[in-house]
Amino acid sequence: ADYNLSPTIWKATEVKYVIMEHIFCTLFSLDIWLRFFSFKNKRYCIKDVWFLVDAALVTLMVGETWVLQPVAIAINGDTNGQVGQFSVFRVLRLLRLARLARFVRLLHFFPGLFTLLKGIMRGLVAVFNTSILLVVLLYITAIVFKIQAEEHPDLQDKFGTVGDSMWYLLLHATFLDAISDAVSLLRPESPMMTAMFMAYACVSSLTLLNMLIGILCAVVA
């Protein structure tokens, strides 16, 4: 991706990329066929999840390299590798990213990573619930700040709309990005807004997010 800047492998400027692409397609296809014929009963292959995953990935790879691109070039002619107005081809070309799914098999060699992933999956419920509560709190606080900012023209750039208020509060009060700058901006304009800003920061960042960390630690443990 960094060195071969051609839109398709069939239009690669260096032959080595074309050769390696066809070699990989051939080797992966041979691997799938050998694994398929190694089943004593061929119907058993549908019970092997990893075989089905690899077969799907190889099918996408071979389909894109040996079927999709030649057909697109044959239909559109010499278009420097562009697939023209055939939007379906442009979408299907993205399927090459599915090859990265083969790296999932490496998790079997790193049990620690697999444990972390299982902990993340189990903690998604807590993350989702906390996110919902945080969004509700953020929305209500943004409405209050938007109304209060109407009396302060210098704050209209930050709190002119509810969306702007939510974005500003999320970055500076929840994620604590340059919170001192935000306080310095609010303090001369409105002590009340400064107090509300600090209260929201304490509830959203110091309370909710830290509570979420504790929940995740308990879930993983």
HUDA-V305804 format. One record per residue. N is the residue number from 1. RES is the residue in one letter. OMEGA is omega in whole degrees, 0 to 359 (999 if undefined). Layout:
# HUDA-V305804
n: (N;N)
res: (RES;RES)
omega: (OMEGA;OMEGA)
This chain:
# HUDA-V305804
n: (1;2;3;4;5;6;7;8;9;10;11;12;13;14;15;16;17;18;19;20;21;22;23;24;25;26;27;28;29;30;31;32;33;34;35;36;37;38;39;40;41;42;43;44;45;46;47;48;49;50;51;52;53;54;55;56;57;58;59;60;61;62;63;64;65;66;67;68;69;70;71;72;73;74;75;76;77;78;79;80;81;82;83;84;85;86;87;88;89;90;91;92;93;94;95;96;97;98;99;100;101;102;103;104;105;106;107;108;109;110;111;112;113;114;115;116;117;118;119;120;121;122;123;124;125;126;127;128;129;130;131;132;133;134;135;136;137;138;139;140;141;142;143;144;145;146;147;148;149;150;151;152;153;154;155;156;157;158;159;160;161;162;163;164;165;166;167;168;169;170;171;172;173;174;175;176;177;178;179;180;181;182;183;184;185;186;187;188;189;190;191;192;193;194;195;196;197;198;199;200;201;202;203;204;205;206;207;208;209;210;211;212;213;214;215;216;217;218;219;220;221)
res: (A;D;Y;N;L;S;P;T;I;W;K;A;T;E;V;K;Y;V;I;M;E;H;I;F;C;T;L;F;S;L;D;I;W;L;R;F;F;S;F;K;N;K;R;Y;C;I;K;D;V;W;F;L;V;D;A;A;L;V;T;L;M;V;G;E;T;W;V;L;Q;P;V;A;I;A;I;N;G;D;T;N;G;Q;V;G;Q;F;S;V;F;R;V;L;R;L;L;R;L;A;R;L;A;R;F;V;R;L;L;H;F;F;P;G;L;F;T;L;L;K;G;I;M;R;G;L;V;A;V;F;N;T;S;I;L;L;V;V;L;L;Y;I;T;A;I;V;F;K;I;Q;A;E;E;H;P;D;L;Q;D;K;F;G;T;V;G;D;S;M;W;Y;L;L;L;H;A;T;F;L;D;A;I;S;D;A;V;S;L;L;R;P;E;S;P;M;M;T;A;M;F;M;A;Y;A;C;V;S;S;L;T;L;L;N;M;L;I;G;I;L;C;A;V;V;A)
omega: (181;187;178;184;179;182;177;181;180;179;180;182;180;185;184;179;179;181;181;179;180;177;179;178;181;182;180;178;178;179;180;180;180;178;179;182;177;177;178;173;188;179;180;182;181;177;179;185;182;176;180;179;180;179;179;180;179;177;177;181;181;179;180;186;188;182;188;184;177;179;180;180;179;181;185;183;182;182;180;176;180;182;170;186;182;186;180;177;179;178;183;178;179;181;178;179;180;178;181;180;179;180;179;181;180;181;180;180;179;183;180;178;179;177;178;179;178;177;178;180;180;181;182;180;178;178;180;180;178;179;178;179;180;179;178;179;179;181;180;180;179;177;180;180;179;179;180;182;179;179;182;183;182;181;183;179;183;186;182;178;178;179;178;180;179;181;181;180;180;183;191;182;180;180;176;177;180;181;179;177;179;178;178;177;184;188;179;185;185;176;179;179;177;179;178;178;180;179;178;179;180;182;187;185;186;182;186;184;177;175;178;177;178;179;180;178;179;181;181;180;999)
